[in-house]
Amino acid sequence: MSAQADAGFDPDRAYRCSPRVALRPEPFGALVYHFGTRRLSFLKTPQLVAVVSGLEQHDSVHAAIDAAAVDEAQRPAYLRALAGLATNGTIEERQ
Amino acid sequence: MKLVDHFQYGLNSPICLTWELTYACNLACVHCLSSSGRRDPRELTTAEAKGVIDELQRMQVFYVNIGGGEPTVRPDFWELLDYAVGHDVGVKFSTNGIKLDEKRAQQLAATDYVDVQISLDGATAEINDHVRGPGSYATAIRALENLAAAGFGQPKISVVMTRQNVDQLDEFATIADRFGAQLRITRLRPSGRGADVWDELHPTAAQQRQLYDWLVAHGDNVLTGDSFFHLSAYGEALPGLNLCGAGRVVCLIDPVGDVYACPFAIHENFLAGNVRSPGGFQQVWRQSELFTQLRQPQTGGACRSCGFYDSCQGGCMAAKFFTGLPLDGPDPECVRGFGEQALAAREADTLVPRSDVDHSRSARRNSRGPVPVQIGMPGRADGQQVRPDRACETSPLAGIPEDASDSRLRVPVAGG
């Protein structure tokens, strides 16, 4: 299932932070807790937190990255991180 | 900066919060880290405990490790468990299994966000009961059977590694498999009554190596918390937190609401505050002097010149403290042997600190020789007098243990 989700990650589509996930602000970024899987993970930069929290307001992942003013050179790294977050269920596609 | 470096400077809320609900326990394990046995009359009430849960929810502490004592002997334990889960605070509780009958096992199997951890310190009754007391192996196994029969998903089996059970690691893994459980192993610390038996029970240097090799080979599915980061100096870092989390990502709330830097550090030197004080737990976590200090960069002291300092970080604060070693020196179980040298070099008159919090039911063994006899009213090092244990107890002997090896309860001093 997770492999499918990963393969399905499409940054041109609209996503959101999972409603089963809580983000706790921390000096480095945020701590992520998934109430479904009970797993802890981390968003390691404040900008990644801004992207994840902003997904809901944008029509695509790319637009959320733009809105968070992520350095263009960093975009591939952010997309990789977001694909990972889609795999573990932190973010999900929204209809 | 790596994540672990951020952890050093502390987080807004703890990640690994241990909350001991009661000092009462049906067992009297020889190595009990909190010297539990008798309930403390000042333990948090049900309402106060719910207040703490509310605060944890506000602070986004997503789960707590509940222990004791034996937490399930608190009459309101199941009520508090439900309250926590209902307020987004998941619970993992440690138990010796005494209350986990078929009915409770079924109830737990039907509850989300609850993990159960059964303590077992020997893969055989002989080795377990030697440390945890007669019948305790059978109690733990029965609890595991009940959980398995109820379909409870993956309980944990928690093992304190000792000289007697390192050789049983494979057998523990077999027991875990038998019950669909996950194995968790932790380090024996010289904390609480553990100080009395540490010399005879802590793993030998060869066993530490054996343990490390076993973890490298089999550790992927074995939980260790931050127990064994001192072994990282053998080579590769082990899975788990390779850092002393005390006051940074870890802390303890004890049954009377005192907040300590870590579960193994019940001593006034590591007491940061109390959840009953104005500002509650949040203020203690975020602003206490002690925790602020623990979040300063550590210098490494005597270990700084050691090439392995980056991997072991000088080891466990509590292990050093309760063996009378300096906090900026090597861990007593330093894998390079510096701890053993430091232990051997202790002067005969080195004062090995003891916790002043002791709820043991009986006088205990004391391997460290006689304790000075106290005369007169118990006082504190700062000269303040201690309030009588209870209003009706004004005898000059109140609070003084019947036996010199059983130290007195620590009681708070108004305004102190």
Boltz contact constraints between the chains, C-beta under 6 A:
constraints:
  - contact:
      token1: [A, 24]
      token2: [B, 60]
      max_distance: 6.0
  - contact:
      token1: [A, 26]
      token2: [B, 11]
      max_distance: 6.0
  - contact:
      token1: [A, 26]
      token2: [B, 12]
      max_distance: 6.0
  - contact:
      token1: [A, 28]
      token2: [B, 6]
      max_distance: 6.0
  - contact:
      token1: [A, 33]
      token2: [B, 62]
      max_distance: 6.0
  - contact:
      token1: [A, 42]
      token2: [B, 3]
      max_distance: 6.0
